């Protein structure tokens, strides 16, 4: 599989990058290149600002991905950008959200995908919820 991680060298994504680099998958990361020394040698890196859509498209050319994983999407505008960039270029889009997006206060210690999304206490969480809602809408409309 050809996998693209948006980020790839951060707190959560660096461990995933290292683990995927040990497989036979073709792993790419798209980031600003601030932590090049932390990436395994096998990883292909696209150094650019994800917000510069024209530059991203220029650097990626016509490359298609089996999976695109978004680690640094915090507000809906960033996920809308990803939709513009990757709809039609990937078979699967994985958005890394946050457990803080689930209903607060917790009604049960077991939290799963059936737990409602509702956290009025933290803007970060409300933004993650809005990102998930955008993606569900696009999935229902287009399959992305």
C-alpha positions in Angstrom: 0.0 0.0 0.0 1.0 3.6 -0.6 0.3 5.5 2.6 0.6 9.3 3.1 0.8 10.7 6.6 0.0 14.4 7.0 2.4 15.3 9.8 4.3 12.1 10.5 6.9 13.4 13.0 4.8 14.7 15.8 3.8 13.4 19.2 1.3 10.7 18.0 2.3 10.3 14.4 6.1 9.7 14.9 5.4 6.3 16.6 3.1 5.3 13.7 5.7 6.5 11.2 8.4 4.3 12.8 6.1 1.3 12.9 4.9 1.6 9.3 8.5 2.1 8.1 9.2 -1.4 9.3 6.6 -2.9 6.9 6.6 -3.4 3.2 4.3 -0.4 2.7 5.4 2.6 0.7 5.3 5.3 3.3 5.2 9.0 2.6 5.0 12.0 5.0 4.0 15.5 4.1 5.2 18.1 6.6 7.3 21.2 7.0 10.6 19.2 7.5 11.3 20.6 10.9 12.1 17.1 12.3 13.9 15.4 9.4 16.3 13.7 11.7 13.5 11.7 13.4 12.2 10.1 10.2 13.3 6.5 9.3 15.5 6.4 6.1 12.9 4.4 4.2 10.2 7.2 4.4 9.6 9.4 1.4 9.2 13.0 2.6 7.3 15.8 0.9 8.5 19.0 2.5 5.9 21.8 2.2 3.3 23.6 4.2 0.0 21.7 3.7 -1.8 25.0 3.6 -0.1 25.9 0.4 -2.4 23.8 -1.8 -0.8 24.7 -5.1 2.7 23.7 -3.8 1.3 20.4 -2.4 -0.3 19.6 -5.7 2.9 20.5 -7.6 5.0 18.3 -5.3 2.7 15.3 -5.3 2.0 15.5 -9.1 -0.3 12.7 -10.1 0.6 10.3 -7.2 -2.4 8.3 -5.9 -2.5 7.0 -2.3 -4.3 4.0 -0.9 -4.6 5.8 2.5 -4.1 9.4 3.6 -3.9 9.9 7.4 -4.5 13.4 8.8 -2.7 14.0 12.1 -2.7 17.8 12.2 -6.3 18.7 11.3 -7.7 20.8 14.1 -10.4 22.9 12.5 -13.0 22.3 9.8 -11.2 24.5 7.3 -8.2 22.2 7.4 -10.3 19.1 6.7 -12.1 21.0 3.9 -8.6 21.7 2.5 -7.8 18.0 2.7 -11.0 17.2 0.8 -9.9 19.6 -2.0 -6.5 18.0 -2.1 -7.2 14.3 -1.8 -10.7 13.6 -3.0 -10.2 11.3 -6.0 -6.5 10.7 -5.0 -7.0 8.3 -2.2 -9.0 5.2 -1.5 -9.3 5.9 2.2 -8.9 9.0 4.3 -8.3 8.6 8.0 -8.8 11.5 10.4 -7.2 11.5 13.8 -9.7 13.1 16.1 -9.6 13.2 19.9 -11.2 11.3 22.8 -12.0 14.8 24.2 -14.7 15.1 21.5 -16.9 12.4 23.1 -19.8 13.4 25.4 -18.8 15.3 28.5 -19.5 14.8 31.3 -19.0 11.1 30.7 -22.1 9.1 31.3 -20.4 5.7 31.2 -16.7 4.8 31.7 -16.9 2.8 28.4 -16.4 5.2 25.5 -16.7 3.9 21.9 -17.9 5.1 18.5 -21.5 4.8 19.7 -20.8 7.5 22.4 -22.2 10.8 21.2 -20.0 13.7 20.3 -20.6 16.6 22.6 -18.1 18.6 24.6 -19.3 22.2 25.3 -16.3 22.8 27.7 -13.4 23.0 25.2 -13.1 24.8 21.9 -10.5 22.2 20.7 -13.0 19.4 21.2 -15.9 21.4 19.5 -13.6 21.9 16.5 -12.7 18.2 16.3 -16.4 17.4 16.4 -17.0 19.9 13.6 -14.3 18.2 11.6 -15.9 14.8 12.1 -19.3 16.2 11.1 -17.8 17.6 7.9 -16.3 14.2 7.0 -19.5 12.3 7.7 -21.4 14.7 5.5 -18.8 14.2 2.7 -18.9 10.5 3.2 -22.7 10.4 2.8 -22.6 12.7 -0.2 -19.6 11.3 -2.0 -18.0 8.4 -0.2 -15.1 10.6 1.1 
